[in-house]
Amino acid sequence: MKELTCLYVEDEPFLREEIARFLKRRVGHLIVAENGLEGFEKYEQFPVDLIITDLKMPVMDGLDMTRKIRETNDQIPVIITTALSDVELMQSSIEIGIERYLLKPLDVIALTQALESVKKKIDKQNFEKSLNVLSVEESKSLERKIESDVAKIVKLTSGKGPQKVTAFLRANLIEIVITGSRTPLEQTILSSDANKRIADYIRETYYQQIQSEIESAIHEITGFKAIWMNLSCNSQRDVDMIKLILEV
């Protein structure tokens, strides 16, 4: 979490200092405020990735501060801390998009788990943004690199390069179509219609063996972890289709 900037808002001096020390060891940059109004002012001054705020405070409470922030930013994660156990207040927190609701005295484990959960959400948001802002040219460039690397992997591992590899990148989904990759042995097996399923099984087993190589190649090309989702093989048509998803 060292790349994150956290805004921490708390009116109780002793608790503010104690939790601030805890947060400084975990986030990259910590901004501290003593009430909701000061918290909102600092939010407007500095780029913030995460907000942790007390609920009941003088001048402006945590919910009112969050409502003002939500007028322009409905994505930033907000964690509410409070000594109150009030169902109505918790409902209000949910309605304005509160990430977590932690009761005081704060449990260090619960706070750590909340931070880890928020970090995963921020990573996912950044991941999706990075893919969605790709231009057509950038997407095509990634697709061509995937096609080239998959073709090389197939040729090196099977002894026969495919006639064609086509990759399609749609958001975080990748579909790869491999055509004309059957080896002479597979072609011999296919000479009998009764062996079509055997040929498909051989090809499916083959892809299982090179699955990690394809995932690693896509990871290196895109910068994101590639997870194997689905494989379909049609030996009669000599066409294989692989589907993967990119994750943080």
C-alpha positions in Angstrom: 0.0 0.0 0.0 3.0 2.3 -0.2 1.8 3.9 -3.4 -1.4 5.1 -1.8 -2.2 8.5 -0.3 -4.6 8.3 2.7 -6.7 11.1 4.2 -7.4 10.3 7.9 -10.0 12.5 9.7 -10.4 12.2 13.5 -11.2 14.8 16.2 -9.9 12.9 19.2 -6.2 13.9 19.6 -5.0 10.7 21.3 -6.7 8.3 18.9 -5.7 10.5 15.9 -2.0 10.2 16.9 -2.2 6.5 17.6 -3.9 5.5 14.3 -1.8 8.0 12.3 1.3 6.2 13.5 -0.2 2.9 12.4 -1.2 4.2 9.0 2.2 5.9 8.3 3.8 2.5 8.4 1.5 1.2 5.8 0.6 3.9 3.3 2.9 5.9 1.1 1.6 9.4 2.2 -0.7 10.3 5.1 -2.8 13.5 5.3 -4.4 14.1 8.7 -7.4 16.4 9.5 -9.2 17.2 12.8 -12.8 17.5 11.5 -14.9 17.0 8.4 -14.5 20.6 7.1 -10.8 20.4 7.4 -10.9 17.0 5.8 -12.9 18.2 2.8 -10.5 21.2 2.4 -7.5 18.9 2.4 -9.2 16.5 0.0 -9.6 19.4 -2.5 -5.9 20.4 -2.0 -4.3 17.0 -2.4 -4.7 13.9 -4.6 -6.2 11.3 -2.3 -6.7 7.5 -2.9 -8.4 6.5 0.3 -10.3 8.2 3.1 -10.7 7.0 6.7 -12.9 9.2 8.8 -14.6 9.4 12.2 -18.4 9.7 12.1 -19.2 12.2 14.9 -17.1 15.3 14.8 -17.5 19.0 15.5 -17.9 21.6 12.6 -18.7 18.8 10.1 -19.2 15.1 10.6 -17.9 12.3 8.5 -21.1 11.6 6.6 -21.6 15.3 5.6 -17.9 15.4 4.5 -18.4 12.2 2.5 -21.6 13.6 0.9 -19.7 16.7 -0.3 -16.9 14.5 -1.7 -19.4 12.3 -3.5 -20.8 15.3 -5.4 -17.6 15.1 -7.6 -16.1 11.7 -6.8 -18.2 8.5 -6.4 -15.3 6.1 -6.7 -12.9 7.0 -3.9 -13.1 4.4 -1.1 -14.3 5.7 2.3 -13.9 3.9 5.6 -16.1 5.2 8.5 -15.0 4.7 12.2 -17.3 5.4 15.1 -18.1 4.5 18.7 -21.7 4.3 17.8 -23.6 1.2 16.8 -26.5 2.8 15.1 -28.5 1.0 12.4 -29.8 4.2 10.8 -26.3 5.8 10.6 -25.0 2.6 9.1 -27.8 2.7 6.5 -26.9 6.3 5.6 -23.3 5.2 5.2 -24.2 2.5 2.8 -26.4 4.9 0.8 -23.5 7.2 0.1 -21.1 4.5 -0.8 -19.1 3.7 2.3 -16.6 0.9 1.9 -16.4 -0.2 5.5 -18.0 0.7 8.9 -15.5 0.0 11.8 -16.5 0.3 15.4 -14.3 1.9 18.1 -12.1 1.0 19.8 -10.5 0.2 16.5 -9.3 -3.4 16.1 -5.9 -3.4 14.3 -6.7 -6.6 12.5 -10.1 -5.3 11.2 -8.5 -2.1 10.1 -5.7 -3.9 8.3 -8.3 -6.2 6.5 -10.3 -3.1 5.5 -7.1 -1.5 4.1 -6.3 -4.6 2.1 -9.8 -4.8 0.7 -9.7 -1.2 -0.4 -6.3 -1.7 -2.0 -7.7 -4.6 -4.1 -10.6 -2.4 -5.2 -8.2 0.5 -6.1 -6.0 -1.9 -8.1 -9.0 -3.2 -10.0 -10.2 0.3 -10.8 -6.8 1.3 -12.0 -6.5 -1.9 -14.0 -9.8 -1.4 -15.7 -9.0 2.3 -16.5 -5.7 1.3 -18.0 -7.4 -1.1 -20.4 -10.3 1.1 -21.2 -8.1 4.0 -22.2 -6.2 2.0 -24.8 -6.5 3.4 -28.3 -7.5 1.3 -31.3 -3.8 1.3 -32.4 -2.6 0.2 -29.0 -5.1 -2.6 -28.8 -4.1 -3.8 -32.3 -0.4 -3.6 -31.4 -1.0 -5.9 -28.3 -3.1 -8.3 -30.4 -0.3 -8.6 -33.0 2.3 -9.3 -30.3 0.0 -11.9 -28.7 -0.5 -13.6 -32.1 3.3 -13.6 -32.8 4.2 -15.1 -29.4 1.5 -17.7 -29.4 2.5 -18.8 -33.0 6.2 -19.2 -31.8 5.1 -21.2 -28.7 3.1 -23.6 -30.8 5.8 -24.0 -33.4 8.5 -24.6 -30.8 6.5 -27.1 -28.7 4.7 -29.0 -31.5 7.2 -28.8 -34.4 4.6 -27.3 -36.7 3.8 -23.6 -36.8 0.1 -22.7 -37.3 -1.1 -21.2 -40.5 -2.7 -18.3 -38.7 -3.2 -17.0 -35.2 -5.8 -14.3 -34.5 -6.1 -12.5 -31.1 -9.0 -10.3 -30.0 -8.6 -8.0 -27.0 -11.9 -6.7 -25.5 -11.4 -4.9 -22.2 -9.8 -7.5 -20.0 -10.9 -10.5 -22.1 -8.6 -12.1 -24.7 -9.7 -14.6 -27.3 -7.1 -16.4 -29.4 -8.0 -18.4 -32.5 -5.4 -20.8 -33.9 -5.9 -22.3 -37.4 -3.9 -24.9 -39.3 -1.7 -26.2 -36.5 -2.3 -30.0 -36.7 0.9 -32.1 -37.0 1.3 -34.9 -39.5 0.6 -37.4 -36.7 -2.7 -35.7 -35.9 -3.6 -35.6 -39.6 -3.0 -39.3 -39.8 -5.2 -40.0 -36.8 -7.9 -37.8 -38.4 -7.9 -39.9 -41.6 -10.5 -42.1 -39.8 -13.7 -40.4 -38.7 -13.8 -42.7 -35.7 -10.7 -41.0 -34.4 -12.0 -37.4 -34.3 -12.5 -37.3 -30.6 -9.1 -38.9 -30.0 -7.5 -36.1 -32.1 -9.4 -33.5 -30.1 -8.2 -35.1 -26.8 -4.6 -35.1 -28.0 -4.8 -31.4 -28.9 -6.5 -30.5 -25.6 -3.8 -32.3 -23.6 -1.2 -30.5 -25.7 -2.6 -27.1 -24.8 -2.7 -28.0 -21.1 1.0 -28.6 -21.3 1.7 -25.2 -22.8 -0.9 -23.3 -20.9 1.6 -21.7 -18.5 3.8 -20.6 -21.4 0.9 -18.8 -23.1 -0.2 -17.2 -19.9 3.4 -16.0 -19.2 3.8 -14.6 -22.7 0.5 -12.6 -22.4 1.6 -11.4 -18.9 4.8 -10.1 -20.4 3.1 -8.4 -23.3 0.2 -6.7 -21.4 1.8 -6.3 -17.9 -1.2 -8.1 -16.4 -1.7 -11.6 -15.0 -3.4 -13.8 -17.6 -5.9 -16.5 -16.3 -6.8 -19.4 -18.6 -10.6 -19.6 -18.8 -11.7 -21.8 -21.7 -10.4 -24.0 -24.5 -12.2 -25.5 -27.4 -10.6 -27.7 -30.1 -12.1 -28.8 -33.4 -9.6 -31.1 -35.1 -11.8 -31.7 -38.1 -11.7 -28.0 -39.0 -8.2 -27.6 -37.5 -9.3 -24.7 -35.4 -8.6 -24.1 -31.7 -10.0 -21.3 -29.5 -8.5 -20.1 -26.2 -10.1 -17.6 -23.9 -8.3 -15.8 -21.1 -9.0 -13.0 -18.7 -6.5 -10.4 -17.5 -6.4 -9.8 -13.7 -4.5 -7.5 -11.3 
